[in-house]
Structures are given as structure tokens and as C-alpha cells.
């Protein structure tokens, strides 16, 4: 009987990003079956991987040992009802495997008896054949297969992961993600950058309804929405109120930029981070009952004390209720003056949006080049983080061309380079000869037809960059541009 594993869980087991696993699959080196990987195939492809079946237990123990153990511990482990259900399922799987082994033992006993029965009046040739079969069976049952210990360790680690987390597949989009801790299906999807349809996120509106195709879920949060009987019969659930007990498949809509409605809400200021006299970051927190729905790269209208403006969102949709806006200082502008001089934690900011279609092509597995001109870094930062959360890009190169505000988050970009194997950061100083700089950048990519390019800056900067990239082989359809102000 084959032991099949979902891709997201395999990536965790071998401690590799999912995009690397998909590269191996696309190359034909690793076979999959309906999106799943067979254990034998996995062990064949990754024989050198050091499996660590105690890693999850140690991770939990370390959390428990910290001073704030209870608060963090409860956030990492699933709730007791879900944990009990997963342990029950694991017990059922063990019982089924144990029963099957007992059955195989009985079959072997029966075969042994039958061989003795047939051997009583057998010819010398038949006697030899029967005893050869018996010797073959006994020898192979007694021998430990070469990779048995590795397979045992792998299955043990996978079972730990199944207790600690659950794998979710969304149909028809094919998105996959892992649900950990006390997260609901909706929480985990948003944390992984999957833009599911939802409204209030607290069980009042019913916008996050989805059909449970397979698997088992458990209600972990109360809700007021009244589900119609026809929806119950169809297997509909509220993703904001249910957590998966085991691996599940959901029929749910993943929205693109055009499908996300314009929202109006008030957010609280968490902090104002002044990078330098030209640039600041405004960190906001949306209400629990009204999180902002958006995709990486989109923009939003901001109103503060009579001042207003449209700014690219610099945070990732995976950051829950946290919104970051990067605000360049324009002296005399009411909004930017407020950000640089008056705003403080707890103040209220009005938001409306999102706007724009400068978003990731989530169906593309191509390597990505991100190009930020000055303050165009804000939407690029959002796109980079969204790409990281989805783990889709084969590789990511980030080019940031400085303006008067400088490379104000240079340390963050260098941190990404240190943390990610497939990320490369290339900073560029402010220049008066942008044409020459762009020419030098594109010459580093002799195979531009393989890439997607996302660029953000002024209209003039973007047109000049497009001419260079397309002129050197980039497919025009793989050029994505977002115009930003000064």
C-alpha cells in the first residue's frame, strides 16, 4: 500500500521551499500522483536528507520553557478539541495498520500450512519449488529493507506534523497551505497569502462560506450567521469559524484584484517610523471585525485631519490586520506633515481601497525580477513578501535604484538575502544616467525570456526600463508595471 504525502508537507519534511520541490517535479525527476508524492519516490529522490523526528517535539518544548510559555504555547498547539480529534484519528490509523499486519500474519500462517499440505504427495520438482517459495518468503520477511529505518523516521515525522498541523487544498485554484496552532481555515489562508473571499472574519456575514469537499473540520469559534439547510446539506462551512482536523479539500473562490471590493474603514496608528527626513513608514492596525482585503502591490486612499492621498501598501496581505504605508515627505502637504510631525499611536486614520492591478501572477512559476525606483520600493516590498508567502517563484532578484530618500530599508533587503537561498538583492546608488544603469542591469540576464519583471516608479522611469527589458528579450506580456508618485 502506497504512502502518499501532499507537497506542502513534503516541503516541511525535507526543509526545502515548495518552489524547489516543484522545480524537481517539473524536471521529471520526481513523480507525483494527483498532486501527492509517494514515500518511496521521496526517499529515492532525497536519500541524503537528515530526517529529524524529534524536531517538532523540541520546538514545542522550547516554547513551553519560555517565560511567556502559556500565551505562546496556546498559539502554536491546536486547540484541545482539534488536538483530541487528530490524536483519535492517529489512533484509528494505528489500529487499522495493526489489524492489517495481523491479517498478513494469518495469511502467512495459512500459506505455510498449505505448503505442508501440498508437499505431502508432491513430486521432487514440486517439493523443491514449494520449499524455494517458503525460503523466499521467510528470508524476505526476516530481512530489514535497506531504507526501512529511513521510511520509519519519515513516517514518524509526518505523523507528528499531522498532529501539529493540517494540509489544505483549495479547488479549483489549486492553492495549498498548512494550518497550524489555533488558526481557523481563513486565518491560515490569509497568513499564507491566499486571497480567499471573506467579509467580517468573525462569523456575522457569511461571506467566507466554502464547501468541504473532503476531510473533517471542527467548529472552534462561535458565529451568529444562520446557515441555510440547503447549504448545510451541500457541505458548506464558515472558514472563519472552523479548523481542520485532518487534511482537507475546500471548494472556495480565490479572488483576483478586480474581484476584491472597495472597502472603507478606520484604522488605528500603531507607530510612525521615521527613516530619514524624506521618508517615513506609517504602521496601522485595522479592527478585528474589518480587516482590509487586498493583494500585494495594490494601493489605498488615506485621509488624516483633512489631508488625503493615495499610497501603495508596503505590507503583505499575509500580515493579518497590520498595514504599512511608506509616506514620502512633501512640505506643505497636510497629510505628510501630520505623519512627520503630529501623528501618534492610537490616532485614527481613514482608509478606502484597495485600488490597482499591479499584483502577482500567481499562476506563473517563472523566476522574478523586481525593480524599484526610489519610493517605488513600497509596492515592490509588498509584492516580494507576497511572493515569499506563496513560495511560488523559482528565484527572486530585487534591484532598488535610490532617489533622494536613499535605500531607507537596505537592512531589511539584506536580511532577506541572508534568510533565503533563492533571493538576491542588488542595490543601486542614485544616478543621473538611468539609461546606462538599466543597460547594465539587463545585460546580466541573457535569458530574459524566462523571467517575469515587476517594476514600480514614475511613468518615465518605467517606460525607459520596459524598452530595455523587452529590447533584450523579455516577453512584453511578462512586464508588469506600477506607477508611483514622488
N, C-alpha and C positions, 0 to 999 in steps of 0.2 A: 504494500500500500504506500503510495507516494505521500510525502510530507511537503505541502505547498506553503510558501510564505509570501505575503504581499511585499511589494517593492519598498515601501516606506519602512517596514520593519527590517527588511534585509539591510537597508542603508544604515540603520541603527546598529544592527548586529556586527557589521564589518567596519563600522565607524568611518563611513565614507559618505560624502554628499550624494543626494539622489541623482543629480545630473551626471556624475561619473558612472554610476551604475547604468544609467540609460545609454551612455556612450558605448559601454561594453555590449549592451543588448543590441543597439543599432548596428554595431560592427559584426554581429552574428556569432560572437564568441560565447555568449550566454543565452541559452534558450529560455523562453517564458511560455507559460500556458495560461491563457486568459488573464494576462497581466500578473501572474504569480510565478515565483521561482521555485523549482523543485530542490529539495535539500541536497540530493546527490549532485545536481548541477552546480549548486552554490559551493559545495566542498571541493568539487573538481576545479572550479574557476579560481577560488581563493584558498588554496591549500596552506599558504604561509601566514594567514591571519591568525593572530593570537586571541583566542576566544577567552573571555573573562566572565565566567558565570556568576561571580560574586559582585560584579560592578554595581548593579542596581541596589543590592542589599547594603553595600558600603556607602553608596550615595545617600540612602535614606538614613543610615546610622549617623553619618556626618551631620546631616540636617538636625537630627534629634539631639545631638550633643551640643548644639549651639545654644547660646543664652536665650534666644527668642524661639526656641525649638517648637513650641506648640503652634504658634501662628504660622511658621513656615511649613512645618510638618503637615499640617492640615491642608495647606495649599498644594503639596506635592502628591500625597497619597489620595486615592479616590475616597469618596465618602464611604461610611461603613456599610450602607446598604448595597452600593455598587461593588465594593470590595468583597462582601459576603457572596454576592451573586457570581462574581468572577471566580472566587475560590470554589464555589459549588460546581461551576462548570468545569473547572480544572479537575475536581474530584470525579466528576462524571466521566471525563476523558480518561482519567487513570483507570477507573473501574472498567470502562469499555476495553481499554488496551489489555488490562489484566485478564478479562474474560476471554478475549481473543487469543491470548497466549495459552490459557488453559485449554481452549478448544484445539489449538495447534498441537499441544501436548497429547491430548486424547487421540487426535488423528495419527500422530506418530506412533503411539502405542498400538493403535489398530493396524497400521501398516506393518509394524514389527510382527504382530500376531499373524497377519495374513501371509507374510513371507515364510514364517514357520509352517503354516498350513499348506502353502503351495509347494514347499520344499520336501514334504513327506514322500511323495511318489515322483519327484522330478527327475529328469534325465541329468547326467553330469553337466551338460551345457546349460540347462535351466538352473541347476543348483549353483553353478558358477555365476550366472547372470544375477540371480536373486541376492547372493551374498555380496556381489560387487555393488549392487544398488544399496544394500543395507550399510556397507562400509562407507560408501559415498555420503549417505545421509548422516551417519554418525560423525564422520570426520568433519563435515561442513557445519553441523550443528555445534560441535565442540570447539571449532576454531573461532577465534575472535577476528572479524573482518579488519583489515588494516586501518580503516578510518572510523571504526566503531566508537572509539573514545571521543574523537572529534565530533562525530554526529551526536553523541550523547550530550556533550558540552553545549553544542549549538542548540539542541532542542531544549535543554535546561534553561539557557539564557533566553530563548524565545518565549518560553512559558513564563519566566519572570516578567518579561516585557508585556505579555498579555494580561498579567495580573495588575501591573502598574499602569497600563495604558491600553487603548483600543485603536484600531485602524479603521478609518472611514473613507469610503469611496463615494464620490458624487457622480450620479448619472444625470444627463448624458455627457457632461463636460469631461469626465474622466479625472477630475481633481482628486488628489489623495492627501490626507493629513492624519496626524496622530492626536488623540485626545488624552491628555494627562491630568493627573490630580483631580480637582473638583470641577473642572471645566465642563460646561454644557457643550453640546454639539455646535451651537452658534459661537460660543466663546472661542472654542478651539479653531473653528474655521477662520474667524476673523484674525486670531493670533497668528495663523499660518498664511495670512494674506489672501484667503479665498473670499471673494466678494459675493456672499450669499444675500438673498433678499431678506430684509427684516425691517421692522419699524421701531417699536418702543424698546425691544430687547428685554422686557420684564413681564411678558405674559398677558398683556392687555389687548393688543391689536390683532393678533393672529396672522401678521404679515409673514412670519417665519415658518409657516406650515410647510412640511415636506412629507413625502410618502416613504415609509420604511419598506424597502424592497426585500432586505434580508437582514438577519441578525436580531439582537434583542436590546432594547433600551429600557431605562428605568427613570421614572419621574424623580427629579432631585430638587426642583423648585416649584413652589405654588404658583398658580396663574388664575386670572379671572376670566380669560377668554372662554366662551362656551363653544365647544366643538360640536358641529352638527353630526348627527348619527351617520349620515352618508359618508362624511369624512372619516369618522372612526372606522366604519366598515371597510373603507379603502386603505386603511393603514396610515392615515395622516397623523403626524405628531407636531408639537411645537418645538423647534430646535433650541429655543431659549430656555426650555424647562426640562429637557431630557438629556441624560448622559448615556453613552453606550456601555452595555455590559460586556459585549464581545465585539468582534469585528462586524461592522455594519455597512450596508449599501443604502444610500438615500437617493431618491429622485427629487432633485431640487434645482432651482434656477440659479446659475452664476451670472451676475449682471455685468454688462459692459458699461462704458462711460455714458452712452446715450440712454441707458435704462435707469440709471440712478436719478431719482427725483431731486429737484432743488429743495433744500431744507433751510429753515430759518430757526435759529436757536441762539440762546445766550450762553456764553462760556465764562468761566472764572479764570482770572490770571493766576498762574502758579508762580511764575517768576519772569523777570526780564533779564536777559543775559547780554551785556554789552561786550561785543567782541572788540570793537575799536570805535573811534568817533564816527565812522561811516556806516557801521553795520551792527545790528542787534538782533537777537532771537527772542521772540515773544512766545512763551510756553503757556498753553491754555489747557484747561480741563473741562470737558463737556459734562452735562448732567448724566447721572446714571440712567435716567429714563429717556435720554435723547442723544445718543452717540451720533457723531457725524459719519455718514456713509460717503465714502469717496474712494478713488483709486489713486495709486501713486502717480504723481505728475500733474494732478488737477489743481485748480486754483479756487480761491474763495474770496468773497467780498467781506471786508472788515469795517465796522463802524465803532468809533470811540469818541465820545464827547463832541459830537458834531462833525468830526473828521471821518473820512472814509476812503477806502482804496481797495484794489484787488491785488492779492498776493498769492504766489504759488505756495502750496502746502509743502513744507520741508520734512514732515514726518511720514512714517509708513502707516498704511491702513491697519497693519498688524499691531500698532501700539495702543490699542484699546481706546480709551477716552482721551488720550493725550494728543494734543495738536501743537505742532511747532510751525511758526511763521518767521521768516527771516526778513527784517524790515530795514531797507537802506534809508539813511537819514537824509531828508530833504528840508533844509532850514526854511521855516515859514509855513510848512505844511502842518495842519492841525494834528493829524493822526500821528505822523512820525515824531513831532515834537512831544506829544503825550507819551509815546513809547520811550523816548530817550530821557525824559525829564520828570514825568508825573505818575505814570502807571506803577501800581504796587500790587503785591499779592492780595487776592481777594476781590479786586476790582472786576467789573463786568464788561465784557466785550460782546457786541452783537455780530453774528456770523450769518452769511447767506451763501449757499452753494451746494455742491461743487459745480465748477464750470470747466469746460475744455475737454479735448480728446487726445491730449498728449499723454498717452498711457502705454503700458507694456502690451506687446503682442504675446499673450500667454500661450499661444499655440506654437510659438517658434522656439526650436531648440538651439538656434544658432548662437555662436559667441557674440558678445555685445561690446560695442564701443560707446561709452558715454562721454560727451563733450560739453563742458560747461564754460560759458563765457561770463566771468565776473559773478554778478548776483544770480545768474542763471544756474548757479550751483544749487539753489533751493529745490526746484523741481527735480533736478538730477539726483540730489541726495534722496529724495522720496522714492524715485524710480530704482535707484541702486538698492535701497533697503527692501523695497517690494520684491525685486528680483532675488535678493538673498533669501527672503522668507519663503518664496516659492521654489527655490533651488532648481530652476529650470535651465539657466544659461550655462553653456559649456565653459565659458570663461568670461570675465568682466575686466575691461580696461577702462580706467577713468582718466580723462585728460581735463585738467582745470586750468584755464587761462586767466590769470589775475587781472583785476582792474584796480581802481584807486582804493577799494576796500581790502585788497590783498587776499591771500589764501587764508581766510579767517577761521576755517576749520581744518587746517592742514593736519593737525594731530589726529583728528578723527579718521581722516583718509589713510593715514599711515597705520593706524590701529587696525583698520580693515585689511590692509596688506599683510600685517603680521598674523592676523587671525585666520585668513582664508587662503587656501592653496591656489585658488583659481582667480584671485583678484590682483590687479596690477594698477598702481596709482602713479600717474605721470604729471607732476605739477609744472606749470609754465609761467614764467615771470611776465609782467605787463610788457607789451611791445607796441612799437609804432609801425611795425611791418608784419601785420597779421597774415598777409598773403604768403610771405616766406615761411612763417611758423606753420601754417596749415599745410604747405607743400612738404615740409619736413615730417609732419605727423603722418600724412597719408603714405609717404614713401616707406614707412615702417610696416606697412600692411600690403605686401604684394598680392595677397589673395582676398581682396576686399569683397569679392562676390560671395564669400562665406558668411559675412557679418551682417548684423543689424546695427545701425547707428542712431543714437538718440542724442540730440543737441538742443541746448537752450541758451538763448542770448537775444540780442537785438535782431531785428529783421535783416539789417545789412550784414551782420556777422554770420547769420545763418545762411543767407544766400551765397556768400563767398565760400563758406565751408561746404555747402552742398555741391557747388561747382567742382571743388577739389576732390571730394569723395566720389561723386558719380563719375567725374572725369577719369578717375583711376580705377574704375571697375565696380564700384558699389551699385547694386541694382537700385533704381530710383524708388521702387516700392518699399525698400528696406531702409529708407531715410525717414526718420521721424523728428519733427522739429516743434519746439515750443517757444513762442516769442515772449520775452520778458521785458519789463520796463527798465528804467535806470534805477 
